[in-house]
Amino acid sequence: MNRISHQNHDVEWNAARATDLYGIEYWGAGHFQVSADGLVQVTADTGGGRGTINLLDIVDGLSERGLPMPVLLRIENLLDAQIAQINESFARAIAQSGYRGRYRGVFPIKVNQQSQIIEEVASFGARFGHGLEAGSKAELLIALATLDAMNGYIVCNGYKDEEFINLGLMAQKLGYRIFFVVETPAELPLLIQCSKAAGIRPRIGARVKLSSRVSGHWNATSGDRSIFGLTSMQLIDLVDTLKAHAMLDCMEMLHVHLGSQIPNIRDIRTGVMEACRYYVDLVREGAPLGNLDLGGGLAVDYEGSRSSHTHSMNYSMEEYCLDIIEVVMSILDPHDIPHPTIVTESGRALVAYGSVLLFNILDVTRFEAHALPEQVPESEHENVHNLWEVLKSITFERAQECYNDALFYRDEIRDLFRRGQISLRSRALAENVTLEILQRIKSVIIGNEDEYPELAGLEEALADIYYGNFSVFQSLPDIWAIDQVFPIMPIHRLDELPTRQAILADITCDCDGKIDRFAWDGTLNNTLPVHPLIEGKEYYLGAFLVGAYQETLGDLHNLLGDTHVVSVRINADGSFDYVKEVEGDSVADVLSYVEYHPQTLLQKFRNSAEQGVRAGHISATERQQLVELYATGLRGYTYFER
Ligand SMILES: Cc1ncc(COP(=O)(O)O)c(C=O)c1O
């Protein structure tokens, strides 16, 4: 589809065209679709067949329950579906290839530490023996309390102090299958010392630095300069030290982590190949190993382009699993090395799909001319008259010329205004005429933009600003921090042609609090097709695939706090249950995070109001109303409330 040909009003619009435009079939991985009546739907396995629900019904139900937007929606079935998919894909790849090892997934807690997520990974994942990866003491405590001792691995990465190691060792006694991954040479002496003192033989993993580099945003995680992992020399030292302590038999895992969101399957193959070479030689050195942990990296196609672009992936989960099994066999088999248990620490691929940020649009700014006069008054400056002439002469053929002239005269007028030579009223008229010129140029070239490459920025420059009831910094921090792209689209009215192009602004009033990169129509765009707002009716958008990293990385910029979080479970009959709701932060909550005491603030305000009464500025009744307003404000949601 041509980039903005969807705005061609002659073509009949329907939900199928909306599906194409927003690329929902490509990034939705079969979980999301558009209904014939223009609603975004979620379809999921329910245990008793597949069930489908409308996101708008969830929003309506929340509103009836007094939970206003924005809301982070978690769909439990989707998390289950992704856990099942990776385990079943590996199982199929193993069966197809005649691989004689097994697969053990571990979910890295850091990707989404929320208790609901970890509990669901542990309970649903139990049937596959899916475990957890802990990168800190706190995460180990979560893992130990959540995972069944006999089920699933616990892989301990990150810096480990004595307390961390001792807890892990004692937990091993309980039956937990804990792996201590040595990431730096300094960690080993402490691990040896603690395990000897406890009389427990630890399961040791060695994380190696691969020289294979991956493409994508996280390419620094791989290659010689990656921060974690042992060099080949350090690995040899580790083997020798373990031998010297008669502990080489404890070395049960080789660990690598190529990076996160690896878009190109070739990079994964190359990395796994190098990891297997290490594996072969470590076995030759006498290490038993038996487990090959390939870390994270399985990507999510946020962009829906199925390409090797940073926010996409040029492979499927099925292909990922098959390729890994194939590469491992191709390197190990010639050496007759038993097939290891393959461990992956896939994070985003498991949790991204299950969370959707839902928010309403509060307002819009349009870059359109106000009513123009019939004629420019004779008395106006000649440059204003020149602009008027440009306006009258716009044709497709003259589009570039008119654009150049308009900007020239507009800039002259701005200059004259700065020097005090024309009035504010004249400048306003000139700006208004310029806007009309730009809008008309945009409409005459529509569908044939390729002929005017210099006007490529026009659409963005004239795009509406839709103000959304959310905070980029709190709910979508990666958009701000690392230019992450998430699929964003309206969740209703998709049977109507989206006639507007917009960027999104949040309510933080920070100039970085905006979204101006969107994936739709199979490519990245600076604006999003949206519908005009209808007076008195809410317009809802969803930011999809936000379940990985966003919740904990979010911050309190402008003191906009956690949104409400609601979990639903879809039933086979198309109904759904609100399984859990967690109320978002109140204003008092966020104030206490930054060391204010809401009660003290209220008391201080009461006192000021009392002084106002004494000074005769307000009555005692007004004081009462004012104090009540302040107290209500403290109890309220940090987001815009209608
Ligand atoms: C050691 C380790 N394992 C696993 C992951 C998860 O990666 P992903 O979310 O790409 O699967 C990360 C994140 O970067 C990591 O550092």
The ligand as an ORCA input file, in Angstrom:
! r2SCAN-3c Opt
* xyz 0 1
  C      22.183    -12.264     30.885
  C      20.890    -11.949     30.233
  N      20.042    -12.946     29.964
  C      18.848    -12.710     29.361
  C      18.464    -11.440     28.997
  C      17.123    -11.251     28.337
  O      17.233    -10.931     27.007
  P      15.931    -10.910     26.077
  O      14.915    -10.097     26.770
  O      16.408    -10.320     24.812
  O      15.476    -12.305     25.871
  C      19.320    -10.373     29.250
  C      18.939     -9.018     28.837
  O      19.640     -8.306     28.207
  C      20.575    -10.630     29.895
  O      21.413     -9.645     30.171
*
